[in-house]
Amino acid sequence: QVQLAESGGGSVQGGGSLRLSCIVSGNTYGSRCMGWSRQAPGKEHEAVATLDLNGRARVADSVKGRFTISKDNAKNTLYLQMDSLKPEDTAMYYCVADPGYGGSCPDLFEQGESFFGFLGKGTQVTVSS
């Protein structure tokens, strides 16, 4: 079993920065594939960024050049560095994880969160104009 605990959310003005963290506990083998998704009020979940089994990053076009996903394996922590924040980035941000059985990760962008084995409770990000 894997537990995911997000932190780092808050309220910032447009143009500001935040760094989200997701601490992994439990069987960390279950978190070989990781990513971030978000859900704004009244909207569906949106994939933000992922890291595959080889550590390759993929980010959504809407945040490309502004958000950076990374992982510190020694600390069992996933990060999302968010710069040049915009009001449209306001959402609840969720950490997702999966063991990647079979040598591949679920595709958060094409398949969504439900294909990942584990989901955090989320951290709220609010960006004012």
C-alpha positions as CSV (number, residue, x, y, z in Angstrom):
1,Q,0.0,0.0,0.0
2,V,1.1,3.6,-0.8
3,Q,0.1,6.7,1.0
4,L,0.5,10.1,-0.7
5,A,0.6,13.4,1.2
6,E,0.5,16.7,-0.7
7,S,1.6,20.0,0.7
8,G,2.7,23.4,-0.4
9,G,-0.5,24.8,-1.7
10,G,-1.7,28.3,-0.9
11,S,-2.9,31.7,-2.2
12,V,-0.6,33.8,-4.4
13,Q,-1.0,36.7,-6.7
14,G,-0.6,36.2,-10.4
15,G,3.0,35.9,-11.5
16,G,4.0,34.3,-8.2
17,S,5.4,30.8,-7.5
18,L,4.6,27.8,-5.4
19,R,6.3,24.5,-4.9
20,L,4.0,21.5,-4.2
21,S,5.4,18.4,-2.5
22,C,4.0,14.9,-2.4
23,I,5.6,12.7,0.3
24,V,5.3,8.9,-0.4
25,S,5.1,6.5,2.4
26,G,4.4,2.8,2.6
27,N,5.5,0.5,-0.2
28,T,7.4,2.9,-2.3
29,Y,7.7,0.4,-5.2
30,G,4.1,1.4,-5.8
31,S,5.2,4.9,-6.7
32,R,7.5,4.2,-9.6
33,C,5.2,6.1,-11.9
34,M,4.0,9.5,-10.5
35,G,2.3,12.6,-11.6
36,W,0.2,15.6,-10.8
37,S,-3.4,16.4,-11.8
38,R,-5.7,19.2,-10.9
39,Q,-9.4,20.0,-10.8
40,A,-10.7,23.5,-10.9
41,P,-14.2,24.3,-9.6
42,G,-16.9,23.0,-12.0
43,K,-14.3,21.4,-14.3
44,E,-13.0,17.9,-14.9
45,H,-9.7,16.6,-13.7
46,E,-6.8,17.7,-15.9
47,A,-3.4,16.1,-16.1
48,V,-0.6,18.5,-15.3
49,A,2.7,16.6,-15.3
50,T,4.1,13.0,-15.1
51,L,7.3,11.2,-14.6
52,D,7.7,7.8,-16.2
53,L,9.7,4.7,-15.1
54,N,12.8,6.2,-16.7
55,G,12.3,9.6,-15.1
56,R,11.2,11.3,-18.3
57,A,8.9,14.2,-17.7
58,R,5.8,15.2,-19.6
59,V,3.8,18.4,-18.9
60,A,0.6,19.8,-20.2
61,D,0.7,22.4,-22.9
62,S,-1.1,24.8,-20.6
63,V,1.7,24.8,-18.1
64,K,4.7,24.1,-20.3
65,G,7.6,26.5,-19.6
66,R,6.0,27.4,-16.2
67,F,5.7,24.2,-14.3
68,T,8.5,21.7,-13.6
69,I,8.0,18.2,-12.2
70,S,10.8,16.4,-10.3
71,K,11.4,13.7,-7.8
72,D,13.9,13.2,-5.0
73,N,14.1,9.4,-4.6
74,A,16.2,9.7,-1.4
75,K,13.4,11.7,0.2
76,N,10.5,9.7,-1.5
77,T,9.1,13.1,-2.5
78,L,7.6,14.3,-5.7
79,Y,7.7,18.0,-6.5
80,L,5.8,20.4,-8.7
81,Q,7.5,23.8,-9.1
82,M,5.0,26.3,-10.4
83,D,6.2,29.6,-11.6
84,S,4.5,32.5,-13.4
85,L,1.2,31.4,-11.9
86,K,-2.0,32.5,-13.6
87,P,-5.6,32.8,-12.2
88,E,-6.5,29.9,-14.4
89,D,-4.1,27.7,-12.5
90,T,-6.4,27.9,-9.5
91,A,-7.4,24.3,-8.6
92,M,-7.1,21.5,-6.2
93,Y,-3.8,19.7,-7.1
94,Y,-3.5,15.9,-6.6
95,C,-0.6,13.6,-6.5
96,V,-1.0,10.2,-8.3
97,A,1.2,7.1,-8.1
98,D,1.3,3.7,-9.7
99,P,3.8,0.8,-9.6
100,G,3.9,0.5,-13.3
101,Y,3.5,-3.3,-13.5
102,G,4.4,-4.7,-16.9
103,G,7.1,-2.1,-17.4
104,S,4.9,0.8,-18.4
105,C,3.0,3.6,-16.6
106,P,-0.6,4.5,-17.0
107,D,-1.1,7.6,-19.2
108,L,-2.5,10.3,-17.0
109,F,-3.1,12.5,-20.0
110,E,-5.0,9.9,-22.1
111,Q,-6.5,7.6,-19.4
112,G,-6.9,9.8,-16.3
113,E,-6.4,9.3,-12.6
114,S,-8.6,6.2,-12.3
115,F,-5.8,4.2,-14.0
116,F,-3.4,5.1,-11.3
117,G,-3.3,2.9,-8.2
118,F,-3.0,5.7,-5.7
119,L,-4.3,9.2,-5.3
120,G,-3.6,11.8,-2.6
121,K,-6.2,14.0,-0.9
122,G,-5.0,17.2,-2.7
123,T,-3.7,20.6,-1.9
124,Q,-5.5,23.8,-2.9
125,V,-3.8,26.4,-5.1
126,T,-5.5,29.8,-5.5
127,V,-4.1,32.4,-7.8
128,S,-5.5,35.9,-7.7
129,S,-5.3,38.5,-10.5
